């Protein structure tokens, strides 16, 4: 019995997955109840009157090359949100199992758990140490009912990288008892290395990646789960059969080449330069208590006047994120780095 089989929901392990219409592009499709004509205005390559290929082979191969991972370790999802939901549904039984989250962090981990009826165990990050991971406290919190541990690195909303050694030691200590899920949505902006190469060595480690942030494709909704093949096979039982739209597949295959990657790296460099310029300018304001260091395309600022700052930003035609409701952030706002012109408007509004 594999580790996945012993820890996933038994009913999902035993589930006979939905059998979608066969994918054989060389044959006329009279088996999927589709309309045989395109709708006027449909300029897609393969036609939107046809269902897209489930887990398109060409897309998976392109993502495998991007993330330097074997194709059998990848699952394409509608953003990272769907991967979080799939993991929670596949591993957690309502009213019986639990997940660990480390607040303040991305809210979808707890939301997905509560929707599933799983208990949420919060182990706060150490604010006095720059919101560092308290790996020992996480390990103590992992009872036999904990199936998933969600870690965000760089963390949203605090912007800091979690210590990679601590994450690996935690995953090793949890062994076959819990899956450690590391969300690296912002890793392209960070100095640290991505962790997907560690998946073959640690079967209870899963990585979340996305094209929404550094690649500028948030509207395409394409995330990737990188995990051992048994986990991917399990989640393919649960994921909707035609999850990734034809438009998304064609767009990603068209743009995800060398020119796009070169442009992405240039734009990341521009964001990093603007991030530091913006942080330094905001730090000089007498209303600023502290601007936190960041390894993402955003940063947290603690202010003496957060409500007033929100209003002045809105008056300047800008939205910043109010995170005052999160643990330990009663005076904090999260600022996403924009264009130089947008950043300048924010500085003027907050002078």
C-alpha positions as CSV (number, residue, x, y, z in Angstrom):
1,X,0.0,0.0,0.0
2,X,1.5,3.4,-1.0
3,X,1.7,6.4,1.2
4,X,-1.0,8.1,-0.8
5,X,-3.4,5.2,-0.7
6,X,-3.1,5.0,3.1
7,X,-3.6,8.7,3.8
8,X,-6.1,9.9,1.1
9,X,-9.8,9.5,1.5
10,X,-10.6,5.8,1.0
11,X,-13.7,6.7,-1.1
12,X,-11.6,8.7,-3.5
13,X,-9.0,6.0,-3.7
14,X,-11.7,3.5,-4.6
15,X,-13.5,6.0,-6.9
16,X,-14.1,5.0,-10.5
17,X,-13.4,8.3,-12.3
18,X,-15.7,9.8,-14.9
19,X,-14.9,8.5,-18.4
20,X,-14.7,11.5,-20.7
21,X,-15.2,11.2,-24.4
22,X,-12.1,9.6,-26.1
23,X,-9.6,12.0,-27.5
24,X,-8.6,11.0,-31.0
25,X,-8.1,14.2,-33.1
26,X,-7.7,12.3,-36.4
27,X,-11.3,11.0,-36.3
28,X,-14.6,12.8,-36.9
29,X,-16.3,13.4,-33.5
30,X,-19.7,11.9,-33.4
31,X,-19.4,10.6,-29.9
32,X,-19.4,13.7,-27.6
33,X,-22.7,15.4,-28.4
34,X,-21.0,18.5,-29.6
35,X,-22.3,20.8,-32.4
36,X,-20.4,20.1,-35.6
37,X,-20.1,23.8,-36.6
38,X,-18.1,26.6,-35.1
39,X,-19.9,29.7,-33.7
40,X,-19.4,32.9,-35.7
41,X,-16.4,34.8,-34.2
42,X,-14.7,31.6,-33.0
43,X,-11.1,32.1,-34.2
44,X,-9.5,29.4,-32.0
45,X,-7.3,26.8,-33.6
46,X,-9.3,23.7,-32.8
47,X,-12.8,25.2,-32.5
48,X,-14.7,26.0,-29.3
49,X,-17.6,23.8,-30.4
50,X,-15.3,20.9,-29.4
51,X,-14.4,19.9,-25.8
52,X,-10.7,20.6,-25.1
53,X,-8.3,17.7,-24.5
54,X,-8.3,16.7,-20.8
55,X,-4.9,17.5,-19.4
56,X,-3.6,18.5,-22.9
57,X,-0.4,16.6,-23.7
58,X,1.3,19.5,-25.4
59,X,0.5,21.8,-22.5
60,X,1.8,19.4,-19.9
61,X,5.0,19.0,-21.9
62,X,5.5,22.7,-22.1
63,X,4.9,23.1,-18.4
64,X,7.2,20.2,-17.6
65,X,10.0,22.0,-19.6
66,X,9.3,25.3,-17.8
67,X,9.4,23.7,-14.3
68,X,12.0,21.1,-15.2
69,X,9.9,18.3,-13.9
70,X,8.7,14.9,-15.4
71,X,5.3,15.1,-17.1
72,X,3.9,12.4,-14.8
73,X,4.4,14.7,-11.8
74,X,2.3,17.5,-13.2
75,X,-1.4,18.4,-13.1
76,X,-2.6,21.5,-14.9
77,X,-5.4,23.3,-12.9
78,X,-7.5,26.4,-13.1
79,X,-5.1,28.5,-11.1
80,X,-3.5,27.4,-7.9
81,X,-6.9,27.7,-6.2
82,X,-8.2,24.6,-8.0
83,X,-5.2,22.6,-6.9
84,X,-5.7,23.6,-3.3
85,X,-9.4,22.6,-3.5
86,X,-8.5,19.2,-5.2
87,X,-6.0,18.4,-2.6
88,X,-8.4,19.2,0.3
89,X,-11.2,17.2,-1.3
90,X,-9.0,14.2,-2.0
91,X,-7.3,13.9,1.4
92,X,-9.8,15.3,3.9
93,X,-12.9,13.7,5.2
94,X,-15.6,16.1,6.4
95,X,-15.7,16.2,10.2
96,X,-12.7,13.9,10.6
97,X,-9.6,15.3,9.1
98,X,-7.6,18.6,9.4
99,X,-5.2,20.9,7.7
100,X,-2.5,23.1,9.1
101,X,-2.1,26.7,8.0
102,X,0.4,29.3,9.2
103,X,-1.3,32.7,9.5
104,X,-1.1,35.4,8.3
105,X,-1.2,33.6,5.0
106,X,-3.2,33.1,1.8
107,X,-6.9,32.7,2.7
108,X,-7.8,30.0,0.2
109,X,-6.1,27.2,2.3
110,X,-8.5,27.7,5.2
111,X,-11.4,28.4,2.9
112,X,-11.0,25.2,1.0
113,X,-10.7,23.2,4.2
114,X,-13.9,24.7,5.7
115,X,-15.8,24.1,2.5
116,X,-14.8,20.5,2.7
117,X,-15.7,20.3,6.4
118,X,-12.1,19.8,7.5
119,X,-10.8,21.3,10.7
120,X,-8.3,24.2,10.3
121,X,-5.3,24.2,12.7
122,X,-3.6,27.6,12.8
123,X,0.1,27.7,13.7
124,X,1.1,31.4,13.5
125,X,4.3,32.6,11.7
126,X,6.7,34.2,14.1
127,X,6.2,37.9,13.7
128,X,9.1,38.8,15.9
129,X,11.4,36.9,13.5
130,X,10.1,38.5,10.3
131,X,7.1,36.0,10.1
132,X,9.4,33.0,10.0
133,X,8.0,29.5,9.9
134,X,7.8,27.8,13.4
135,X,8.5,24.3,12.1
136,X,8.6,22.8,15.6
137,X,5.2,24.2,16.4
138,X,3.8,22.9,13.1
139,X,5.2,19.4,13.9
140,X,3.6,19.5,17.4
141,X,0.3,20.5,15.8
142,X,0.2,17.6,13.4
143,X,-1.9,15.0,15.1
144,X,-3.0,11.8,13.3
145,X,-6.0,13.7,11.7
146,X,-3.8,16.3,9.9
147,X,-3.6,15.3,6.3
148,X,-2.2,18.6,4.7
149,X,0.2,21.3,5.8
150,X,0.0,24.4,3.6
151,X,3.0,26.7,3.4
152,X,3.3,29.8,1.3
153,X,6.8,30.9,0.2
154,X,7.1,33.8,-0.5
155,X,4.3,34.2,1.9
156,X,1.2,36.2,1.0
157,X,0.7,38.8,2.5
158,X,4.0,39.2,4.4
159,X,6.2,38.8,1.3
160,X,9.0,36.8,3.0
161,X,10.5,33.5,2.0
162,X,10.1,30.7,4.5
163,X,13.3,28.9,5.4
164,X,13.8,26.1,2.8
165,X,15.8,23.9,5.3
166,X,13.0,24.1,7.8
167,X,10.5,23.1,5.2
168,X,12.5,20.1,4.1
169,X,13.1,19.0,7.7
170,X,9.4,19.4,8.4
171,X,8.4,17.3,5.4
172,X,11.0,14.7,6.4
173,X,9.7,14.6,10.0
174,X,6.1,14.2,8.8
175,X,7.1,11.3,6.5
176,X,4.1,9.3,5.5
177,X,1.6,11.1,7.8
178,X,0.9,14.4,6.1
179,X,1.4,16.1,2.7
180,X,3.4,19.3,2.9
181,X,2.1,21.7,0.2
182,X,4.4,24.6,-0.7
183,X,2.8,27.4,-2.6
184,X,5.4,29.2,-4.7
185,X,3.1,31.6,-6.6
186,X,5.7,34.4,-6.2
187,X,8.9,32.5,-6.5
188,X,10.0,34.2,-9.7
189,X,10.4,37.5,-7.8
190,X,12.5,35.9,-5.0
191,X,16.2,35.2,-4.6
192,X,15.5,31.7,-3.4
193,X,15.4,28.7,-5.7
194,X,12.1,26.9,-6.6
195,X,11.6,23.6,-4.9
196,X,10.0,21.3,-7.5
197,X,13.3,19.5,-8.0
198,X,12.9,18.1,-4.5
199,X,9.6,16.3,-5.3
200,X,11.2,13.0,-6.5
201,X,13.2,12.9,-3.2
202,X,10.3,13.6,-0.9
203,X,7.1,11.9,-1.8
204,X,5.1,13.8,0.8
205,X,6.1,17.2,-0.7
206,X,3.9,19.0,-3.3
207,X,4.6,22.3,-5.0
208,X,2.1,24.8,-6.4
209,X,3.2,27.0,-9.3
210,X,1.2,29.5,-11.4
211,X,1.4,31.6,-14.5
212,X,-0.8,34.3,-12.9
213,X,1.9,36.4,-11.3
214,X,5.3,36.9,-13.0
215,X,4.1,35.6,-16.3
216,X,1.2,38.1,-16.5
217,X,-1.5,35.5,-17.3
218,X,-3.8,35.8,-14.3
219,X,-6.9,35.9,-16.6
220,X,-5.9,32.7,-18.3
221,X,-6.3,30.8,-15.0
222,X,-3.5,28.2,-15.3
223,X,-1.8,26.7,-12.3
224,X,0.4,23.6,-11.9
225,X,0.6,21.1,-9.1
226,X,3.9,19.2,-9.0
227,X,3.8,16.1,-6.9
228,X,4.6,12.4,-7.0
229,X,2.8,10.5,-9.7
230,X,0.5,8.7,-7.3
231,X,-0.9,12.0,-6.0
232,X,-1.3,13.3,-9.6
233,X,-3.2,10.1,-10.5
234,X,-5.4,10.4,-7.5
235,X,-6.4,14.1,-8.3
236,X,-7.1,13.2,-11.9
237,X,-10.0,11.2,-10.5
238,X,-11.4,14.4,-8.9
239,X,-10.6,17.2,-11.4
240,X,-13.3,18.2,-13.9
241,X,-12.7,16.3,-17.2
242,X,-12.4,19.5,-19.3
243,X,-10.9,21.8,-16.7
244,X,-8.5,23.9,-18.9
245,X,-10.3,25.9,-21.7
246,X,-9.2,25.7,-25.3
247,X,-8.4,29.4,-25.3
248,X,-6.1,29.0,-22.4
249,X,-4.3,26.0,-23.9
250,X,-3.7,27.8,-27.2
251,X,-2.6,31.0,-25.6
252,X,-0.1,29.3,-23.3
253,X,1.3,27.2,-26.0
254,X,1.7,30.3,-28.2
255,X,3.4,32.6,-25.7
256,X,5.3,30.3,-23.4
257,X,8.5,30.2,-25.4
258,X,11.9,31.9,-25.2
259,X,10.8,35.4,-26.2
260,X,8.1,35.4,-23.5
261,X,10.5,34.1,-20.9
262,X,13.0,36.7,-21.7
263,X,10.4,39.4,-21.5
264,X,9.1,38.0,-18.2
265,X,12.6,38.1,-16.7
266,X,13.0,41.8,-17.8
267,X,9.7,42.7,-16.3
268,X,10.5,40.9,-13.1
269,X,13.7,43.0,-12.9
270,X,11.7,46.2,-13.4
271,X,9.2,45.2,-10.7
272,X,12.0,44.5,-8.3
273,X,13.6,47.9,-8.9
274,X,10.3,49.7,-8.5
275,X,9.6,47.7,-5.4
276,X,12.7,48.9,-3.6
277,X,12.2,52.5,-4.8
278,X,8.6,52.4,-3.5
279,X,9.5,50.8,-0.2
280,X,12.3,53.3,0.5
281,X,10.1,56.3,-0.3
282,X,7.2,55.0,1.8
283,X,9.6,54.2,4.7
284,X,10.5,57.9,4.8
285,X,7.0,59.0,5.6
286,X,6.3,60.1,9.2
287,X,3.1,58.1,9.1
288,X,5.0,54.9,8.3
289,X,5.8,52.6,11.2
290,X,7.6,50.0,9.1
291,X,7.9,48.7,5.6
292,X,8.5,44.9,5.7
293,X,11.2,43.4,3.4
294,X,9.7,41.4,0.5
295,X,10.6,38.7,-1.9
296,X,7.4,39.1,-4.0
297,X,5.8,41.7,-6.2
298,X,4.2,43.3,-3.2
299,X,5.1,44.4,0.3
300,X,3.4,45.2,3.6
301,X,3.5,48.6,5.1
302,X,2.5,49.3,8.8
303,X,1.0,52.8,9.1
304,X,-0.2,55.0,11.9
305,X,-3.1,56.1,9.6
306,X,-4.1,52.9,7.6
307,X,-7.7,54.0,7.1
308,X,-6.7,57.4,5.9
309,X,-4.1,55.9,3.6
310,X,-6.7,53.6,2.1
311,X,-9.0,56.6,1.4
312,X,-6.2,58.7,-0.1
313,X,-5.1,55.9,-2.4
314,X,-8.7,55.5,-3.6
315,X,-9.0,59.2,-4.3
316,X,-5.9,58.9,-6.5
317,X,-7.6,56.1,-8.4
318,X,-5.6,53.3,-6.8
319,X,-6.6,50.3,-4.7
320,X,-4.3,48.8,-2.1
321,X,-5.2,45.7,0.0
322,X,-6.6,46.2,3.5
323,X,-5.2,43.3,5.5
324,X,-5.9,44.7,9.0
325,X,-8.2,41.8,9.7
326,X,-5.4,39.2,9.5
327,X,-3.6,38.1,12.7
328,X,-0.8,40.4,13.7
329,X,-1.5,42.9,11.0
330,X,-3.9,45.4,12.6
331,X,-2.1,48.4,11.2
332,X,-1.0,46.9,7.8
333,X,-1.7,47.5,4.2
334,X,-0.5,45.4,1.3
335,X,0.8,47.3,-1.7
336,X,1.2,45.6,-5.1
337,X,4.0,47.2,-7.2
338,X,2.5,48.8,-10.3
339,X,3.9,50.8,-13.2
340,X,6.3,53.7,-12.3
341,X,3.4,56.2,-13.0
342,X,1.0,54.3,-10.7
343,X,3.7,54.0,-8.0
344,X,4.4,57.8,-8.2
345,X,0.7,58.5,-7.8
346,X,0.6,56.4,-4.6
347,X,3.6,58.2,-3.2
348,X,2.0,61.6,-3.9
349,X,-1.3,60.4,-2.3
350,X,0.6,59.3,0.8
351,X,2.8,62.3,1.2
